Amino acid sequence: MKVLVTGGCGFLGYHICVYFRDRGEEVIAYDNLAKHEFARNPYMTPAARDYNRSQLEEMGVEIVVEDIRNKAALLEYSSQCDYICHTAAQPAMTISWENPELDFSTNTLGTFNVLESARTHQIPVAICSSIHTFGPDRINASLTEAETRYLRQPPAIDESEPLLQGTVTPLHASKRSNEIYLQAYIDTFKLKAACFRLTGIYGPNQFGGEDHGWVANFAIRAMLGLPLTIFGTGKQVRDILYARDAAAAFGAFYRSPQPGIYNLGGGVNQTISLLECIDRIEKILECKADVNFKEGRFGDLRYFVTDSSKFQRATGWEARVQPEQGITELIQWLQNSPNLFTQDRSC
């Protein structure tokens, strides 16, 4: 088996490459090695951008430095593959309103090229969407407030929840467009395709920023003694999903390719608020984080807990790693990688 992973040198793409390589499969990491998101993280050294790439090369993963917006290159490199895992994306809501053309060309045009490659070669494909396709207004309005988190009844949200409720940013638009195109390729071309609406993914090899990857961002800043920012009350809730579990979902779909759009997250047992996550990080590091509060951000979703039962029924997949274990493993990786960060560690 040969697998092409777009965005293979990024965070989730890296873990998918590792997942298939550990099973003896041939893997291509197809990545343009863009630096615009990394440039927003002042605590990273230049070595950080190439870290995942060098790790994958040591494992025998083929690295292709190309862009998903280059349809000809994507068609060429996927031509001998059995499966495409599509993780290359512009993932941040803030970047989407600062540079909507980048968001559209990467997320929508890039995903169209991926779907065309899968259709041309008649191979299965799994792509990434986001829980942000639901929009913030309806879910935010349904919440009650407890001491450290928002609450909702029922707590878990499945695929029947209405989409694009309220504020729509370019990121909402591009992610939802991807879902519609995927459904069109399933219905029209009978493509074996899945779309995962992912929640807060976290784990080792993540260089999180304020725009995207908040668990890692909090952990890195707390470890380095840098201030971290909470936009809003800090009671926002996610059912965070460990990267190894997310990667396993791509394997589960290949083995049981039932086409569709799926909510994918840790579920009710893996919920954590921003405040609770910081408390967990402080206990592991045995030091106090420097936390600043600012106004909530435009378009932010204050709560999402995923009902993944549709995908579980289809494939047998389930999230396994609990936040206590996952956050500990993330911090252990950070502590063992001092050359990737610019500040002396204070914790």
C-alpha positions as CSV (number, residue, x, y, z in Angstrom):
1,M,0.0,0.0,0.0
2,K,1.2,3.5,-0.8
3,V,-0.4,6.6,0.9
4,L,-0.1,10.2,-0.1
5,V,-0.5,12.6,2.9
6,T,-1.0,16.3,1.9
7,G,0.4,18.6,4.6
8,G,2.4,15.6,5.6
9,C,5.1,17.7,7.4
10,G,2.4,19.5,9.4
11,F,1.1,18.4,12.8
12,L,-1.8,16.1,11.9
13,G,-0.2,15.1,8.6
14,Y,3.0,14.0,10.5
15,H,1.1,11.7,12.8
16,I,-0.8,10.1,9.8
17,C,2.5,9.5,8.1
18,V,3.9,7.8,11.2
19,Y,0.7,5.8,11.6
20,F,1.0,4.2,8.1
21,R,4.8,4.0,8.2
22,D,4.7,2.1,11.4
23,R,2.5,-0.5,9.6
24,G,5.1,-0.9,6.9
25,E,3.3,1.1,4.2
26,E,5.0,3.4,1.7
27,V,4.2,7.0,2.5
28,I,4.6,10.3,0.6
29,A,4.5,13.5,2.7
30,Y,3.3,16.2,0.1
31,D,3.9,19.6,1.7
32,N,4.7,23.1,0.5
33,L,6.5,23.8,3.8
34,A,4.7,27.2,4.1
35,K,6.0,29.4,6.9
36,H,3.2,32.0,7.3
37,E,1.6,30.2,10.3
38,F,5.0,29.4,11.9
39,A,6.0,33.0,11.6
40,R,3.3,34.0,14.0
41,N,4.9,32.0,16.8
42,P,7.7,34.1,18.3
43,Y,9.0,31.3,20.5
44,M,10.1,28.9,17.7
45,T,13.6,28.6,16.3
46,P,14.3,28.1,12.6
47,A,14.9,24.4,13.3
48,A,11.3,23.9,14.3
49,R,9.9,24.3,10.7
50,D,12.0,21.4,9.5
51,Y,11.7,19.2,12.5
52,N,8.8,17.1,11.4
53,R,10.3,16.8,7.9
54,S,13.6,15.5,9.3
55,Q,11.8,13.0,11.6
56,L,9.8,11.6,8.7
57,E,12.9,11.3,6.4
58,E,14.6,9.2,9.1
59,M,11.6,6.9,9.1
60,G,11.8,6.4,5.3
61,V,8.9,8.7,4.3
62,E,9.3,10.3,0.9
63,I,9.1,14.1,1.1
64,V,7.6,16.0,-1.9
65,V,7.9,19.8,-1.6
66,E,4.9,20.9,-3.6
67,D,1.6,22.7,-3.3
68,I,-1.9,21.3,-3.4
69,R,-2.9,24.3,-5.6
70,N,-0.6,22.8,-8.3
71,K,-3.1,20.3,-9.7
72,A,-0.6,18.8,-12.2
73,A,1.9,17.9,-9.5
74,L,-0.8,16.5,-7.3
75,L,-2.1,14.3,-10.1
76,E,1.4,13.1,-10.8
77,Y,2.4,12.2,-7.3
78,S,-0.9,10.5,-6.4
79,S,-0.9,8.4,-9.6
80,Q,0.7,5.3,-8.0
81,C,-1.0,5.7,-4.7
82,D,-3.8,3.7,-3.0
83,Y,-5.1,6.3,-0.7
84,I,-5.0,10.1,-0.2
85,C,-5.1,11.6,3.3
86,H,-5.7,15.4,2.9
87,T,-4.6,17.5,5.8
88,A,-3.0,20.5,4.0
89,A,-5.0,23.6,4.9
90,Q,-5.1,27.2,6.0
91,P,-6.5,26.3,9.5
92,A,-6.8,29.7,11.4
93,M,-9.9,31.8,11.5
94,T,-7.8,35.0,12.0
95,I,-5.7,34.3,8.9
96,S,-8.9,33.7,6.9
97,W,-10.1,37.3,7.5
98,E,-6.7,38.8,7.1
99,N,-6.0,37.0,3.8
100,P,-9.3,35.5,2.4
101,E,-7.7,34.7,-1.0
102,L,-5.1,32.5,0.7
103,D,-7.9,30.8,2.6
104,F,-9.9,30.2,-0.5
105,S,-7.1,29.0,-2.8
106,T,-5.6,26.7,-0.1
107,N,-8.8,25.3,1.4
108,T,-11.3,25.2,-1.4
109,L,-9.2,25.1,-4.6
110,G,-6.7,22.8,-3.0
111,T,-9.3,20.4,-1.8
112,F,-11.0,20.4,-5.2
113,N,-7.6,19.3,-6.7
114,V,-7.4,16.6,-4.1
115,L,-10.8,15.3,-4.9
116,E,-10.1,15.4,-8.6
117,S,-6.9,13.4,-8.1
118,A,-8.8,10.8,-6.1
119,R,-11.5,10.6,-8.8
120,T,-9.0,10.4,-11.7
121,H,-7.1,7.6,-10.1
122,Q,-10.1,5.9,-8.5
123,I,-8.7,5.7,-5.0
124,P,-10.3,6.5,-1.6
125,V,-9.7,9.9,0.0
126,A,-10.2,11.4,3.5
127,I,-10.2,15.1,4.0
128,C,-10.4,17.4,7.0
129,S,-13.1,19.9,7.8
130,S,-13.8,21.7,11.1
131,I,-16.5,21.9,13.8
132,H,-16.6,25.6,12.8
133,T,-18.9,24.7,9.9
134,F,-21.7,24.7,12.5
135,G,-21.2,28.4,13.2
136,P,-21.2,29.9,16.7
137,D,-24.6,31.5,17.3
138,R,-27.0,28.7,17.9
139,I,-24.5,26.6,20.0
140,N,-23.3,29.6,22.0
141,A,-26.9,30.6,22.8
142,S,-27.6,27.2,24.2
143,L,-25.0,27.3,27.0
144,T,-25.1,27.7,30.7
145,E,-22.1,28.8,32.8
146,A,-20.4,26.8,35.6
147,E,-17.3,27.7,37.7
148,T,-14.7,26.6,35.2
149,R,-16.6,25.7,32.0
150,Y,-19.7,26.2,29.8
151,L,-22.3,23.5,29.9
152,R,-24.8,22.3,27.4
153,Q,-27.7,19.8,27.3
154,P,-27.5,17.4,25.6
155,P,-23.7,17.7,25.9
156,A,-22.7,16.0,22.6
157,I,-23.4,17.3,19.1
158,D,-23.9,15.0,16.1
159,E,-24.1,15.6,12.4
160,S,-27.8,16.7,12.5
161,E,-26.9,20.0,14.2
162,P,-27.8,22.9,11.8
163,L,-24.8,24.4,9.9
164,L,-23.5,27.9,9.5
165,Q,-25.6,29.3,12.3
166,G,-24.9,33.0,12.7
167,T,-21.5,34.6,12.0
168,V,-19.7,33.3,8.9
169,T,-16.0,34.0,8.3
170,P,-14.0,33.0,5.2
171,L,-12.8,29.9,7.1
172,H,-16.4,28.8,7.8
173,A,-17.1,29.3,4.1
174,S,-14.1,27.4,2.8
175,K,-14.5,24.5,5.2
176,R,-18.2,24.1,4.4
177,S,-17.5,24.4,0.6
178,N,-15.1,21.5,1.0
179,E,-17.8,19.4,2.6
180,I,-20.3,20.2,-0.2
181,Y,-17.7,19.3,-2.9
182,L,-16.9,16.0,-1.2
183,Q,-20.6,15.1,-1.0
184,A,-20.9,16.0,-4.7
185,Y,-18.0,13.6,-5.6
186,I,-19.6,10.9,-3.5
187,D,-23.0,11.3,-5.1
188,T,-21.9,12.0,-8.7
189,F,-18.8,9.9,-9.1
190,K,-19.3,7.3,-6.3
191,L,-16.0,8.2,-4.8
192,K,-15.0,6.5,-1.6
193,A,-14.5,9.7,0.4
194,A,-14.8,10.8,4.0
195,C,-14.7,14.3,5.6
196,F,-13.8,14.6,9.2
197,R,-15.2,17.6,11.2
198,L,-12.3,17.8,13.7
199,T,-12.2,19.3,17.1
200,G,-9.2,20.4,19.2
201,I,-6.4,18.1,18.0
202,Y,-3.2,18.1,20.2
203,G,-0.1,16.1,21.0
204,P,3.6,15.9,20.4
205,N,5.2,17.6,17.3
206,Q,2.7,20.4,17.6
207,F,3.9,24.1,17.5
208,G,0.6,25.7,18.5
209,G,-0.1,29.4,18.2
210,E,-2.8,31.8,19.4
211,D,-4.6,31.3,16.0
212,H,-4.5,27.5,16.0
213,G,-3.4,24.7,18.3
214,W,-4.3,26.2,21.6
215,V,-3.4,23.2,23.9
216,A,0.2,23.2,22.6
217,N,0.3,27.0,22.7
218,F,-0.6,27.1,26.3
219,A,1.9,24.4,27.2
220,I,4.8,25.9,25.3
221,R,4.2,29.4,26.8
222,A,3.8,28.1,30.3
223,M,7.0,26.0,30.0
224,L,8.9,29.0,28.7
225,G,7.5,31.5,31.2
226,L,5.9,33.5,28.4
227,P,2.5,35.2,28.9
228,L,-0.5,33.3,27.3
229,T,-3.7,34.9,26.2
230,I,-7.3,33.8,26.7
231,F,-9.9,35.4,24.5
232,G,-13.1,35.5,26.5
233,T,-13.8,33.9,29.8
234,G,-11.6,30.8,29.5
235,K,-14.7,28.6,30.1
236,Q,-14.8,27.6,26.4
237,V,-15.0,23.8,26.1
238,R,-13.6,21.2,23.6
239,D,-13.5,17.4,23.5
240,I,-9.8,17.5,22.6
241,L,-8.6,14.7,20.4
242,Y,-5.1,13.2,20.7
243,A,-3.2,13.2,17.4
244,R,-2.5,9.5,17.4
245,D,-6.3,8.8,17.7
246,A,-7.0,11.3,14.9
247,A,-4.5,9.5,12.7
248,A,-6.1,6.2,13.5
249,A,-9.4,7.5,12.1
250,F,-7.8,7.8,8.7
251,G,-6.7,4.2,8.9
252,A,-10.1,3.1,10.0
253,F,-11.8,4.7,7.0
254,Y,-9.4,3.0,4.6
255,R,-10.3,-0.4,6.1
256,S,-14.0,0.4,6.2
257,P,-14.6,3.0,3.5
258,Q,-18.2,4.1,4.1
259,P,-18.5,7.5,2.4
260,G,-19.8,10.4,4.3
261,I,-19.2,13.5,6.5
262,Y,-18.4,12.7,10.1
263,N,-18.1,14.6,13.4
264,L,-14.8,13.4,14.9
265,G,-13.6,14.2,18.4
266,G,-12.7,12.9,21.8
267,G,-16.3,12.8,23.0
268,V,-18.0,13.5,26.4
269,N,-15.2,11.7,28.4
270,Q,-12.5,13.9,27.0
271,T,-13.9,17.4,27.5
272,I,-11.8,20.2,28.9
273,S,-12.1,24.0,29.2
274,L,-9.3,26.5,28.6
275,L,-9.1,27.2,32.3
276,E,-9.1,23.5,33.2
277,C,-6.4,22.8,30.5
278,I,-4.2,25.6,32.0
279,D,-4.7,24.1,35.5
280,R,-3.6,20.7,34.2
281,I,-0.5,22.2,32.5
282,E,0.4,24.1,35.7
283,K,0.2,20.9,37.8
284,I,2.4,18.9,35.3
285,L,5.0,21.7,35.1
286,E,4.7,22.6,38.8
287,C,4.6,26.3,38.1
288,K,2.1,29.1,37.6
289,A,1.3,30.3,34.1
290,D,1.1,34.0,33.3
291,V,-2.4,34.3,32.0
292,N,-3.9,37.4,30.3
293,F,-7.6,37.8,29.4
294,K,-8.8,39.7,26.4
295,E,-12.2,40.2,24.7
296,G,-13.7,37.2,23.0
297,R,-12.8,36.9,19.3
298,F,-15.1,37.4,16.3
299,G,-16.7,34.2,15.2
300,D,-15.4,32.0,18.1
301,L,-17.4,28.9,19.1
302,R,-17.5,28.7,22.8
303,Y,-18.5,25.0,23.1
304,F,-18.2,21.9,21.1
305,V,-18.4,18.3,22.3
306,T,-18.6,15.7,19.6
307,D,-20.9,12.8,19.1
308,S,-18.7,10.5,17.0
309,S,-21.1,7.5,17.1
310,K,-21.8,7.7,13.3
311,F,-18.2,7.1,12.5
312,Q,-17.8,4.5,15.3
313,R,-20.7,2.5,13.8
314,A,-19.2,2.7,10.4
315,T,-15.6,1.7,11.2
316,G,-15.3,0.7,14.9
317,W,-13.0,3.6,15.6
318,E,-13.0,5.3,19.0
319,A,-10.8,7.9,20.8
320,R,-8.7,6.3,23.5
321,V,-6.2,8.8,24.9
322,Q,-7.5,10.8,27.9
323,P,-6.5,14.4,28.3
324,E,-4.4,13.6,31.4
325,Q,-2.2,11.2,29.5
326,G,-2.2,13.2,26.3
327,I,-1.2,16.6,27.8
328,T,1.5,14.9,29.9
329,E,2.9,13.3,26.7
330,L,2.8,16.6,24.9
331,I,4.7,18.4,27.7
332,Q,7.3,15.6,27.9
333,W,8.0,16.0,24.2
334,L,8.3,19.8,24.7
335,Q,10.8,19.4,27.5
336,N,12.8,16.9,25.5
337,S,13.1,19.4,22.5
338,P,14.8,22.5,23.9
339,N,16.5,23.3,20.5
340,L,13.1,24.0,19.0
341,F,12.3,27.0,21.2
342,T,14.0,30.4,21.6
343,Q,13.5,31.1,25.3
344,D,15.2,29.6,28.3
345,R,12.8,27.3,30.1
346,S,11.6,28.7,33.4
347,C,9.5,25.7,34.5
